Structures are given as C-alpha cells and as structure tokens.
C-alpha cells in the first residue's frame, strides 16, 4: 500500500520552493515597474505603459500557460497510480502544441500592437510607450510558455525545487539587466529607459528556457523529443486546456475591465492601479506556493484513490492558506507607506495608490483560500467546473459590481471592490463542492 505524506513538513517542502518560484515570476514585470518608475523622464507614462502591456501579456500567458496545470494534473495522477511510463512522451507533445500556438498568436498580434493598446484606452505618449515596450517584450512570450510547460512536468513529478532554481536565476538576470539597460552605463551602454526594461525581460526569459531544458534532460527520465503517435492522454490534455482557456478569458475580461476603467480615469489612476495590481499579483504568486502543493498532492491522491487523505489535505490547506493571507495583510499594513515609494516618487500617483491599497490588503485571506482550492481543482482535473464558476463570477458578480460603483464615481475603489466580491464568489463554491464530493467518496471507500 502506498504511503502518502501530507505532513506540514512535506507540504512546505513542495510549497516553499513553489512560493519562491511564484514570487520570482511576477518580479519580471514588477522589477521593470520599479526601475522604470524612478527614471527622470516621463516616469508616470512609462509606468502606465508597463501596466497596460503587462495586463495584455498576462492575459496571453495565463491563457496559454494553462498547459502547466494540464501537464501537472495528468502526470501527478499517473504518478499516484504508479503508471508514469504510460505518459512519458506527453510533456514533449503538449509543449510543441502550446509553443506552436503561441508563435501563431505572436505573429497575429505584433502588427496590430497599436490597435490592441488603443482598445485599452491608451493614448498619446502612453500609447507610444506601450507599443514600443510590447514589440520587444513579445519575443519572450514563446520562451515563457516553454518554461511554464517544463514547470508543469516537474510539478507532476512532485518536484518544485528545480523550477525554483530556474525562476531565481531568471529573476536575478532580469534585475541586473534592468538596472544596466534602463539607466545605462556612462561611456559604455546608453540609457534605454522603457525599451531597456523590455530587453532585460526577454533575455531573462530566454535564459530560463535554456536552464529548463538542461534540468529536464539531466534530472528526469522525461524526454523533450517530439514523437508520434500522440499519447492517449493528449485529447484529455487538450480538453483541459480548452476549458482553462475559456476560463482564463473570463479572468482576463475582469483584468481588462479593471485596466480599461483605470486608464479612463487618467494617467495617475492607471499608474496607481498598475502598482496595486502588481502587488496583488505578487500576493497571488506567493499564495501559489500552497496552491501548487495542493495541485501536486491532490492529483497524486486522486490517482491513488486516497480520498480520506485528500480531505485531510484540504482541511490543512484551508488553515495554512488563511494564516498566510492574514500574514501578508499585516505586513502590508505595517509597511503601508514605504511600499508605494518603491515604485514611484510621483506624489499624485502615491495619493491615488494609498487611498485604495488597504482594500487589496483586506482581500489577501480570501484570495489565499480561492487560489489554493483553484490549484487543487486543477490537480483533480476539474477544469470544466472551474471554467463555469469563473464565467458566472465574472459575468454576474464582477462586471455588475464594477459598473454600479463606477456610476457612483468611486474610481479605483469601484475596481477593487469588484475584485473583492469576485474573489469571494470564486472561492466559496470551490470549498463547498470539494468537501461535499470527497466526503461522500471517502465514506464509500
């Protein structure tokens, strides 16, 4: 009989490297934001441009990056069932499919960059900076998706350590190159400002992809050599990704509305919103450590049909997630003022940011529970339910709430209140469904 370790020590062995990986990923954009936000020329417009492009790139990465969850779910379930040999060729096939699709999207979006960011209400210098930044950053997109697919393979194999190393190296490379290319080195490298930040991110993404290939080749029995025929699980993988694709469109509809409305309020508001959004996303990626542990372990336990242990895992993750969210909120309140000045010295931007930052902090415990169970449901392969839930939460909760408070002229408050109730609408049904389903299966078993 298989032994299943869900101790605090083992959960953290998976969660902490995944947490570090999660923090490192958004630092690619957050570092750009912090470095560019302190230049002497058009800092507010540059921050706004990075926020707008970041929202669009996040949409693309989240849509196509769902390959990580699909690969991780299938691999972890086969690990739990002790049948890994049956799907060894699946990661390579899945990676080729997703990177090929990303190249197609890149080719379609590149010529229409100006039109895309006009759709986000960008105008004038903000629009020019957005186009310039995107036309460089876009070339890192396929490399990012490749690395994400490799992360999914490692997570399915119950390993979060190597993705952590990859992410740390990429982050360090990005930070160093950001400083060098944005500010320049007098007499050697000219200051490239926002374009320098874009080049730094692309180079970091290429470095991460190369290290990912090396680790997968050296540390696992999984090959990246594409072979035919397709694995029997490819149809299930594609179905998972398509469900998550629709779900992520709903998620990014919410992000689009938030970015679009903030842009329409004025440059200082989109700049303040961008800072808040990046901090919120960083919090989400911190929580992703425990979400990843839930994803990895739930898939394995489902494959082994260990339903009682799965319920115990859910109970523990509720506790750990809530405590993590409360801790992040407390840290945010303690360092409330200094956090804003990391990103900009523009007084008008800081005033708009400080006015609503407390709402983002209060969200953190609720975000923790929603994101952790989101990860568990991905590990369980429940992509269809996640799709339907987010469609309903966005269409029936987020958008009406935003529109209502916008009519009251709440500006950034309208956006963050909408996100708050949206998170609750996402998390609560997941906890209820998980417990009702697996308590029943545990009793039968």
Secondary structure as GFF3:
##gff-version 3
##sequence-region A 1 445
A	DSSP	alpha_helix	8	36	.	.	.	ID=ss1
A	DSSP	alpha_helix	43	64	.	.	.	ID=ss2
A	DSSP	alpha_helix	67	80	.	.	.	ID=ss3
A	DSSP	three_ten_helix	84	87	.	.	.	ID=ss4
A	DSSP	alpha_helix	90	110	.	.	.	ID=ss5
A	DSSP	alpha_helix	113	118	.	.	.	ID=ss6
A	DSSP	alpha_helix	124	137	.	.	.	ID=ss7
A	DSSP	three_ten_helix	138	140	.	.	.	ID=ss8
A	DSSP	alpha_helix	141	156	.	.	.	ID=ss9
A	DSSP	alpha_helix	161	183	.	.	.	ID=ss10
A	DSSP	alpha_helix	193	219	.	.	.	ID=ss11
A	DSSP	alpha_helix	234	265	.	.	.	ID=ss12
A	DSSP	alpha_helix	267	303	.	.	.	ID=ss13
A	DSSP	alpha_helix	307	334	.	.	.	ID=ss14
A	DSSP	alpha_helix	336	343	.	.	.	ID=ss15
A	DSSP	alpha_helix	347	379	.	.	.	ID=ss16
A	DSSP	alpha_helix	383	392	.	.	.	ID=ss17
A	DSSP	pi_helix	393	398	.	.	.	ID=ss18
A	DSSP	alpha_helix	399	407	.	.	.	ID=ss19
A	DSSP	alpha_helix	412	444	.	.	.	ID=ss20
###
